[in-house]
Amino acid sequence: MDRKAFFGRNKVLELQAKKQRTAFTVSDLQAYSGPFDYAAARHLLTRTNFGASLESINQAMDDGLETTLDKILTAYIPPTLP
């Protein structure tokens, strides 16, 4: 096996793959406009927490998308110890 040719080929393939990647910016993102139903609430809570209980899914559906996102993204500050 010709090591120079093998490793050189991988480097060429790697450079070609870098050229094909597209950079996305914040302006490319679209606001979510679909329904915030059980499936959407479950998906959001599962992806952002360590699972989703039925209680937390129902609470998220009652609160709505904006309030649920605010709760998820607000930092938890534990109470100070005496």
C-alpha positions in Angstrom: 0.0 0.0 0.0 1.3 3.4 -1.0 0.8 5.5 2.2 1.5 8.8 0.5 -1.2 8.2 -2.1 -3.7 6.9 0.4 -3.3 9.8 2.9 -3.1 12.3 0.1 -6.3 11.1 -1.4 -8.1 11.5 2.0 -6.8 15.0 2.3 -8.2 15.9 -1.2 -11.6 14.3 -0.2 -11.6 16.3 3.0 -10.9 19.6 1.2 -13.7 18.8 -1.3 -16.1 18.2 1.6 -15.2 21.5 3.2 -16.0 23.3 0.0 -19.4 21.7 -0.2 -20.5 22.7 3.3 -22.7 25.7 3.6 -22.6 28.2 6.5 -25.9 29.2 8.0 -26.5 32.5 9.7 -29.2 33.6 12.1 -31.0 35.4 9.3 -31.5 32.0 7.6 -33.7 30.8 10.5 -37.5 31.0 10.3 -39.8 31.4 13.3 -41.9 28.3 14.1 -45.4 28.8 12.8 -46.9 25.4 13.2 -49.3 24.2 15.9 -48.0 23.8 19.4 -49.9 20.6 20.1 -49.0 17.5 22.2 -46.5 16.2 19.7 -44.7 19.6 19.4 -44.6 20.1 23.2 -43.3 16.6 23.8 -40.6 17.0 21.1 -39.5 20.3 22.5 -39.4 19.1 26.1 -37.7 15.8 25.2 -35.0 17.7 23.2 -34.3 20.4 25.8 -34.7 18.4 29.1 -34.0 14.9 30.3 -37.3 13.5 29.0 -40.8 14.8 29.3 -43.5 13.7 31.7 -47.1 13.8 30.9 -47.6 16.6 33.5 -44.8 18.8 32.0 -46.2 18.2 28.4 -49.7 19.2 29.5 -48.3 22.3 31.4 -46.4 23.3 28.3 -49.5 23.0 26.1 -51.5 25.1 28.6 -48.7 27.8 28.8 -48.1 28.0 25.0 -44.9 28.1 23.0 -43.6 31.5 24.0 -44.0 30.9 27.8 -42.6 27.4 27.6 -39.5 28.7 25.8 -39.1 31.4 28.3 -39.3 28.9 31.1 -36.7 26.6 29.4 -34.3 29.4 28.6 -34.5 31.2 31.9 -31.6 30.2 34.2 -32.5 28.5 37.4 -31.1 30.2 40.4 -31.1 28.0 43.4 -32.2 29.5 46.8 -29.4 30.6 49.0 -28.5 28.4 52.0 -29.0 29.9 55.5 
